[in-house]
């Protein structure tokens, strides 16, 4: 079996275990330790944007992020953030990164489906067409959220900043929802 497929299966197994644990269906979430196995290179291979990149970015007049929400997944499994990006500008916008003070690592991911299998992979940039919008949703594009200082509580709000290739940024407050939430 290809390594990428195996890694995807490990992540899905970990998320399924997390969902079952949060729903009270199992007593222990020990298998969640394996859910991160597919992201072993997280410290080295992922695109990183330091605080200076976000601090120096101008708040966009044409790009907005709304309807942001996060699944509350038990630690140590990673969580995911979903949102809507609208680009009111005359040029396409490229989302190149995201950050949150609540999470030590935020990565842009896409879930793809092929041959009856789902696969999650990191993407370096995501294009939002000029005058268009893109919905980040379960089973598609999302922000992978890892290394929280502590797990955010359901009902709380988490701030997130989004960095675009043109040096602009947009911000959103994301509501933390139960693990079994399917859509906003």
C-alpha positions in Angstrom: 0.0 0.0 0.0 1.3 3.4 -0.8 2.7 5.4 2.1 0.4 8.4 1.4 -2.7 6.2 1.5 -1.6 4.5 4.7 -1.0 7.9 6.3 -4.4 9.0 5.2 -6.0 5.9 6.7 -4.1 6.5 10.0 -5.4 10.0 10.2 -9.0 9.0 9.4 -8.8 6.2 12.0 -7.6 8.7 14.6 -10.4 11.1 13.8 -13.0 8.3 13.9 -11.6 7.3 17.3 -11.8 10.9 18.4 -15.4 11.3 17.3 -16.3 8.0 19.0 -14.6 9.1 22.2 -16.2 12.5 22.3 -19.6 10.8 21.7 -19.0 8.5 24.7 -18.8 5.3 22.6 -15.4 4.2 23.9 -13.6 4.5 27.1 -10.1 5.3 25.8 -8.8 7.5 23.1 -5.3 5.8 23.0 -5.4 5.1 19.2 -5.4 8.9 18.7 -1.6 8.8 19.2 -1.4 7.2 15.8 -3.5 9.8 14.1 -0.6 12.2 13.8 1.7 9.5 12.2 0.9 10.8 8.7 2.3 14.2 9.6 5.7 13.2 11.0 7.4 15.9 9.0 5.2 18.6 10.4 8.1 20.4 12.0 10.2 20.4 8.8 8.2 19.9 5.6 5.3 22.2 6.1 5.1 25.8 4.9 5.7 28.1 7.9 4.8 31.7 8.1 6.3 33.5 11.1 4.6 36.1 13.1 6.4 38.9 11.2 4.7 37.8 8.0 1.3 38.3 9.6 2.2 41.4 11.6 3.5 43.2 8.5 0.6 42.3 6.3 -2.0 44.9 5.4 -5.6 44.1 6.3 -7.4 43.5 2.9 -10.0 45.8 1.6 -11.3 43.2 -0.8 -10.9 39.8 0.9 -13.0 38.6 3.8 -13.3 35.5 5.9 -16.7 34.6 7.5 -18.7 31.6 8.9 -15.6 30.2 10.6 -16.0 27.2 12.8 -13.7 24.6 14.4 -14.4 21.0 15.3 -13.6 20.3 19.0 -11.5 17.1 18.7 -10.0 15.5 21.9 -6.3 15.9 22.2 -3.8 14.9 21.0 -5.6 14.5 17.6 -5.5 17.5 15.3 -8.6 19.5 14.7 -9.9 21.3 11.6 -11.2 24.8 10.8 -13.8 25.6 8.1 -14.8 29.0 6.7 -15.9 31.0 3.7 -13.4 33.3 1.9 -14.9 36.0 -0.4 -12.7 37.9 -2.9 -14.3 41.1 -4.0 -11.2 42.2 -5.9 -10.5 42.3 -9.6 -7.6 39.8 -9.3 -7.5 36.2 -8.0 -6.3 35.9 -4.4 -4.0 33.1 -3.2 -4.4 32.0 0.4 -0.8 31.0 1.5 -1.1 30.5 5.2 -3.1 30.8 8.4 -2.2 31.3 12.1 -3.9 31.3 15.4 -2.6 32.2 18.9 -4.6 29.1 20.2 -2.7 26.6 18.0 1.0 26.1 17.6 0.6 25.0 14.0 -2.0 25.8 11.3 -1.7 24.2 7.9 -3.8 24.4 4.7 -5.1 21.0 3.7 -7.3 19.5 1.1 -9.3 16.2 1.2 -9.6 14.4 -2.1 -11.6 11.3 -3.0 -10.4 8.8 -5.5 -11.3 5.1 -6.0 -13.4 5.0 -2.9 -10.6 6.3 -0.8 -10.2 9.7 0.9 -6.8 11.3 1.2 -5.8 14.5 3.1 -2.7 16.4 1.9 -1.2 19.8 2.6 -1.4 22.5 -0.1 1.0 25.4 -0.4 -1.7 27.9 -1.7 -5.3 27.9 -2.5 -6.7 30.2 -5.3 -9.9 32.3 -4.6 -11.1 33.6 -8.0 -11.5 37.3 -8.7 -15.0 38.4 -7.6 -15.6 34.9 -6.3 -15.7 32.8 -3.1 -14.5 29.5 -1.8 -16.1 27.5 1.0 -13.7 25.5 3.2 -15.8 22.5 4.4 -15.5 19.0 5.7 -14.4 16.7 2.9 -12.7 19.5 1.0 -10.3 22.4 1.8 -9.7 23.1 5.5 -7.2 24.5 8.0 -5.5 21.7 9.9 -5.1 22.9 13.5 -2.4 21.3 15.7 -0.6 21.8 19.0 -3.1 23.8 21.0 -1.9 24.9 24.5 -5.1 23.4 25.7 -8.2 22.2 23.8 -10.7 25.0 23.2 -14.1 24.4 24.8 -17.3 24.0 22.7 -19.0 27.4 22.4 -15.8 29.4 22.7 -14.3 31.6 20.0 -10.9 31.2 18.5 -9.2 34.0 16.5 -7.5 33.1 13.2 -5.6 35.2 10.7 -5.3 34.3 7.0 -2.3 35.4 4.9 -2.5 36.0 1.1 0.2 35.9 -1.5 -0.2 39.7 -2.2 0.9 40.4 1.4 -2.6 41.1 2.7 -4.4 39.4 5.5 -7.9 38.8 6.8 -9.1 37.7 10.2 -12.0 35.8 11.6 -13.4 34.6 14.9 -14.1 30.9 14.7 -16.8 29.2 16.9 -15.8 25.9 18.4 -18.4 23.3 17.7 -18.9 19.7 18.8 -16.8 17.0 17.1 -19.8 15.5 15.3 -20.8 18.8 13.6 -21.1 18.1 9.8 -21.5 21.6 8.5 -22.0 25.2 9.7 
